[in-house]
């Protein structure tokens, strides 16, 4: 714990005394407090009806249910109890909240991640299910089951009873699973088999490339949720897959991957890639959204589907708005000067992690910023 605190202090100190002439782009914003709590916000998610936000905090508590239109706390719960906080997501109809334990430092970046998860009743704060040392957990669209990935197995937990209703084996599974919005498909990341690679024409006369992909790359396969019959393996190879997310309309599957340390090509900094997969035909596309975030970057597609928002890092954390079709960066919001302002007002500044949501109408973004929220009004056409 002292090591983590020292690292955090060093990060905040470096940001504080960084050169204040950092570029400021599209800076129409407002910053405000959710409460008098000085704990940093570690997670943010909008409810399915777009009426409320769930906001998680570091130090394990509290978790707020927040009315962002009237800017007031509706409910708060003491849940999670994890030092670095939690990533938070709502179930499809808003009945449950899924909390995933976060860490400041990934001590084994090349190994499969094992963390703790909790399923919370969004109305009462009651813990419904706690799962320890799992790779990933997702709640089914009918809110009946929690599907948990551990080692080479998928476990299907009944949320009413906490019992394992079913277990399926996924050979060489890695970090991530996702369920399509209609509940028909389950996607799982896994390591490629040598037999699969040998059948790929690009490797038949290139044993060195085959060996590299066998050691450093992963694949994504899709199964029918009803009987777990195989549907397809996406026709591409990915770096370490840390998150899979299906788009709300079911047409795209997003894959967050981070290169194996020895396979990274960047001279400095961390590389993250959000790859877009055609989830109708289960084929890879050429659209990739890069990020240099020091942490797993948050990313969100706008409600109208026109934009993809991604957290990245230049000299400071920044929000980038991309054209969702061609990947072009349309707008940037750099947070360097915002950190300095926070310190001058004796507010607790950001630790470098940023979570965000597009507000209804897609004309503004609400993002975590230390122990506050920051609303960035996105420039409209013809507006600088």
C-alpha positions in Angstrom: 0.0 0.0 0.0 2.8 2.5 0.7 4.2 1.8 -2.7 0.9 2.5 -4.4 0.5 5.7 -2.4 4.0 6.9 -3.3 3.4 6.2 -7.0 0.1 8.1 -6.9 1.8 11.1 -5.1 4.6 11.1 -7.7 2.1 11.1 -10.5 0.0 13.9 -9.1 3.1 15.9 -8.3 4.4 15.5 -11.8 1.1 16.7 -13.3 1.0 19.6 -10.8 4.4 21.1 -11.7 4.2 20.2 -15.4 4.6 23.1 -17.8 1.3 25.1 -17.7 1.5 26.1 -21.4 0.0 22.7 -22.5 -2.2 23.0 -25.5 -5.9 23.7 -24.7 -8.3 22.4 -27.3 -12.1 22.9 -27.3 -12.3 24.0 -23.7 -16.0 24.7 -23.2 -16.4 22.9 -19.9 -17.9 23.0 -16.4 -16.6 21.3 -13.3 -18.7 20.5 -10.2 -18.8 18.3 -7.1 -21.1 15.3 -6.5 -20.6 15.5 -2.8 -18.1 16.6 -0.1 -16.4 13.2 -0.3 -12.7 13.6 -1.2 -12.3 10.1 -2.6 -11.5 10.0 -6.3 -14.2 8.7 -8.6 -13.0 5.4 -10.1 -16.0 4.4 -12.3 -18.9 5.9 -14.1 -21.9 4.4 -16.0 -25.2 5.7 -17.3 -28.4 3.8 -16.6 -30.2 2.2 -19.5 -33.0 4.7 -19.4 -30.4 7.6 -19.4 -31.8 9.1 -16.2 -29.1 8.2 -13.6 -25.4 7.7 -13.2 -23.7 5.1 -11.1 -20.4 6.5 -9.7 -17.9 4.4 -7.9 -15.1 5.8 -5.6 -11.7 4.7 -4.5 -11.1 3.5 -1.0 -14.0 1.2 -1.5 -16.9 3.5 -0.8 -19.4 5.0 -1.4 -21.1 4.1 -4.6 -23.5 6.9 -5.7 -26.7 6.7 -7.7 -26.8 10.2 -9.1 -29.4 12.3 -10.8 -27.1 14.2 -13.3 -29.9 16.5 -14.5 -30.8 17.8 -11.1 -27.3 17.2 -9.7 -28.3 15.3 -6.6 -27.5 12.0 -5.0 -30.5 9.7 -5.1 -29.0 6.7 -3.2 -25.6 5.7 -1.9 -24.2 2.3 -0.9 -21.1 1.1 0.8 -20.1 -1.7 -1.6 -17.0 -3.1 -3.3 -14.5 -2.0 -0.6 -11.5 -2.0 -3.0 -8.7 0.4 -2.5 -8.3 1.5 -6.1 -12.1 1.5 -6.7 -14.3 -0.3 -9.2 -15.4 -0.2 -12.8 -19.2 -0.1 -12.8 -21.8 -1.2 -15.4 -25.6 -1.5 -15.3 -27.5 -4.6 -16.4 -29.6 -4.2 -19.5 -32.8 -3.2 -17.7 -31.2 -1.4 -14.8 -32.0 -3.9 -12.1 -28.4 -4.7 -11.2 -25.0 -3.1 -11.0 -21.9 -5.1 -11.9 -18.7 -3.9 -10.1 -15.2 -5.0 -11.2 -12.2 -4.5 -8.9 -9.6 -2.1 -10.3 -5.9 -1.8 -9.5 -3.5 1.2 -9.9 -0.7 -1.1 -11.1 -0.9 -4.3 -13.2 2.0 -6.3 -11.7 1.6 -9.1 -14.3 0.6 -7.3 -17.5 1.3 -10.4 -19.7 -0.7 -12.9 -17.6 -4.4 -13.4 -17.5 -6.0 -11.0 -15.1 -7.8 -12.4 -12.0 -9.9 -9.9 -10.1 -13.0 -9.7 -7.9 -16.6 -8.9 -9.0 -19.8 -8.0 -7.2 -23.4 -7.9 -8.5 -25.4 -5.3 -6.6 -29.2 -4.7 -6.5 -29.4 -1.1 -7.9 -32.4 -0.2 -5.8 -31.3 -1.5 -2.4 -27.5 -1.8 -2.6 -27.8 -5.4 -1.5 -25.0 -7.7 -2.6 -26.5 -10.4 -4.9 -23.4 -12.2 -5.8 -19.6 -12.0 -5.1 -17.1 -13.7 -7.3 -13.4 -13.8 -6.4 -10.5 -14.3 -8.8 -12.3 -14.4 -12.1 -11.2 -13.1 -15.5 -14.5 -11.5 -16.5 -18.2 -11.4 -15.6 -21.2 -10.3 -17.6 -24.9 -10.3 -16.8 -27.3 -11.8 -19.4 -29.7 -9.4 -21.1 -32.7 -11.1 -19.3 -30.9 -10.3 -16.0 -31.3 -13.9 -15.0 -27.7 -15.1 -15.0 -24.2 -13.9 -14.4 -21.7 -15.5 -16.8 -18.2 -15.8 -15.3 -15.0 -16.7 -17.0 -12.3 -18.5 -15.0 -9.4 -20.4 -16.4 -10.8 -22.5 -19.2 -14.4 -22.5 -18.0 -17.6 -20.4 -18.3 -19.8 -20.6 -15.2 -23.4 -19.6 -15.4 -24.7 -18.3 -12.0 -28.4 -17.9 -11.2 -28.8 -14.5 -9.7 -31.8 -15.5 -7.7 -30.1 -18.4 -5.9 -26.4 -17.9 -6.4 -26.1 -21.4 -7.7 -24.0 -22.5 -10.7 -26.7 -23.6 -13.2 -24.2 -24.7 -15.9 -20.5 -24.8 -16.8 -18.9 -24.8 -20.2 -15.3 -25.4 -21.2 -13.4 -22.9 -23.4 -10.0 -24.3 -24.2 -7.2 -21.8 -23.7 -9.6 -18.9 -22.7 -8.0 -15.7 -21.6 -9.4 -12.5 -20.1 -12.7 -11.5 -21.7 -16.2 -12.5 -22.6 -19.2 -10.6 -23.9 -22.9 -11.3 -24.5 -24.8 -9.8 -27.5 -27.6 -7.4 -26.6 -30.3 -9.9 -27.8 -28.7 -12.7 -25.7 -28.1 -14.9 -28.7 -24.3 -15.0 -28.7 -21.4 -15.2 -26.3 -17.9 -14.1 -27.5 -14.8 -15.3 -25.6 -11.1 -14.4 -26.1 -8.6 -17.3 -26.2 -5.2 -18.3 -27.4 -4.8 -19.7 -30.9 -4.0 -23.3 -31.3 -1.0 -24.5 -33.2 -3.3 -26.5 -35.5 -5.4 -23.4 -36.3 -2.3 -21.4 -37.2 -0.9 -24.1 -39.4 -4.1 -24.1 -41.4 -3.8 -20.3 -42.0 -2.1 -19.8 -45.4 -0.1 -16.8 -44.2 1.9 -19.0 -41.8 2.5 -22.1 -43.9 5.8 -20.9 -45.1 6.6 -18.6 -42.2 7.3 -20.6 -39.1 8.8 -17.6 -37.3 5.5 -15.6 -37.7 3.6 -18.7 -36.6 5.7 -19.0 -33.4 5.2 -15.3 -32.7 1.4 -15.5 -33.0 1.2 -18.6 -31.0 3.1 -16.9 -28.1 1.9 -13.3 -28.3 -1.5 -13.2 -30.0 -5.1 -14.0 -29.1 -8.4 -14.7 -31.0 -12.1 -14.2 -30.4 -14.6 -16.9 -30.9 -18.4 -16.7 -30.9 -20.9 -19.3 -29.6 -24.7 -19.7 -29.6 -25.9 -18.9 -26.1 -28.7 -21.4 -26.3 -26.7 -24.6 -26.8 -23.1 -23.3 -26.9 -22.6 -24.5 -30.4 -19.7 -22.9 -32.3 -20.6 -20.0 -34.6 -17.3 -18.5 -35.8 -13.8 -17.3 -35.0 -13.1 -13.7 -36.0 -10.6 -13.6 -38.8 -7.9 -11.7 -37.1 -5.3 -12.0 -34.4 -5.2 -9.6 -31.4 -2.8 -8.5 -28.7 -3.8 -9.4 -25.1 -7.6 -8.9 -25.0 -8.6 -7.0 -21.9 -12.2 -6.1 -22.7 -15.0 -7.0 -25.1 -18.0 -4.8 -25.5 -21.0 -5.3 -27.9 -22.6 -2.1 -29.4 -26.1 -1.3 -28.2 -27.5 -2.1 -31.7 -25.7 -5.5 -31.8 -23.9 -4.6 -35.1 -20.4 -4.2 -33.7 -18.1 -5.8 -31.2 -15.3 -3.8 -29.7 -12.1 -5.4 -28.6 -9.7 -3.6 -26.3 -6.2 -5.2 -26.7 -2.8 -4.3 -25.2 0.4 -5.7 -26.7 2.5 -8.2 -24.8 5.4 -6.3 -23.3 8.0 -7.9 -25.6 5.8 -7.5 -28.6 5.1 -3.7 -28.2 6.4 -1.5 -31.0 6.1 1.9 -29.3 9.4 3.5 -28.2 7.8 4.9 -25.1 4.4 4.9 -23.4 1.7 2.3 -23.4 -0.2 1.2 -26.5 -3.9 0.3 -26.4 -6.1 -0.5 -29.3 -9.9 -0.6 -29.6 -10.6 -2.7 -32.7 -14.0 -2.8 -34.3 -15.4 -6.2 -35.3 -18.4 -6.7 -37.7 -20.7 -8.5 -35.3 -23.2 -9.5 -38.0 -20.7 -11.5 -40.0 -18.1 -11.8 -37.2 -15.3 -10.4 -39.4 -12.6 -7.9 -38.5 -12.8 -4.4 -39.9 -10.0 -1.9 -40.6 -11.4 0.6 -38.0 -9.1 0.8 -34.9 -9.1 3.5 -32.3 -5.7 3.9 -30.6 -5.0 5.2 -27.1 -1.9 5.9 -25.1 -3.6 5.8 -21.8 -1.5 4.6 -18.9 -4.6 2.7 -17.6 -7.1 0.6 -19.5 -8.8 3.3 -21.5 -12.5 4.0 -21.2 -14.4 4.1 -24.5 -18.0 4.8 -25.4 -20.0 5.1 -28.6 -22.4 8.1 -28.8 -26.2 7.3 -28.6 -26.7 8.3 -32.2 -23.8 6.1 -33.3 -21.8 9.0 -35.0 -19.0 9.3 -32.5 -16.6 7.1 -30.6 -15.1 8.7 -27.5 -11.8 7.3 -26.2 -9.6 8.3 -23.2 -6.0 8.7 -24.2 -2.8 10.4 -22.9 -0.6 13.1 -24.3 1.2 15.2 -21.7 -2.0 14.8 -19.7 -5.1 12.6 -19.8 -7.4 13.7 -22.7 -10.7 12.8 -24.2 -10.8 12.3 -27.9 -14.0 12.3 -30.1 -13.6 10.2 -33.2 -15.7 9.8 -36.3 -17.2 6.3 -35.5 -17.0 5.3 -39.2 -13.5 6.3 -40.4 -11.8 6.7 -37.0 -10.7 10.3 -37.6 -10.2 12.5 -34.5 -12.7 15.3 -34.6 -12.2 16.9 -31.2 -9.9 16.7 -28.2 -10.2 17.9 -24.6 -6.9 18.0 -22.8 -7.1 17.9 -19.0 -3.7 19.4 -18.1 -4.9 22.9 -17.1 -8.0 21.4 -15.5 -5.7 19.6 -13.0 -3.9 22.8 -12.1 -7.2 24.5 -11.5 -8.3 21.7 -9.3 -5.3 22.0 -7.1 -5.6 25.8 -6.8 -9.2 25.3 -5.5 -8.1 22.7 -3.0 -10.0 20.0 -4.8 -8.5 16.5 -5.0 -7.1 16.2 -8.5 -7.4 13.2 -10.9 -5.1 10.2 -10.5 -4.9 9.9 -14.3 -7.9 7.6 -14.7 -10.9 9.0 -16.6 -14.3 7.5 -17.1 -17.1 9.2 -19.1 -20.5 9.0 -20.7 -22.2 10.8 -23.6 -25.1 12.8 -22.2 -28.5 12.4 -23.9 -28.5 14.3 -27.2 -24.7 13.6 -27.7 -23.8 17.3 -27.4 -21.9 16.9 -24.2 -19.8 14.4 -22.3 -19.7 13.9 -18.5 -16.4 12.6 -17.2 -14.8 11.8 -13.9 -12.2 14.3 -12.7 -10.7 13.4 -9.3 -13.5 13.8 -6.8 -15.6 15.9 -9.2 -17.4 15.6 -12.5 -16.5 17.5 -15.6 -19.0 18.4 -18.3 -17.4 19.0 -21.7 -19.7 20.6 -24.3 -18.6 19.1 -27.6 -18.2 21.8 -30.3 -20.9 21.5 -32.9 -20.5 21.9 -36.7 -18.9 25.2 -37.6 -17.9 25.9 -33.9 -14.3 26.1 -32.9 
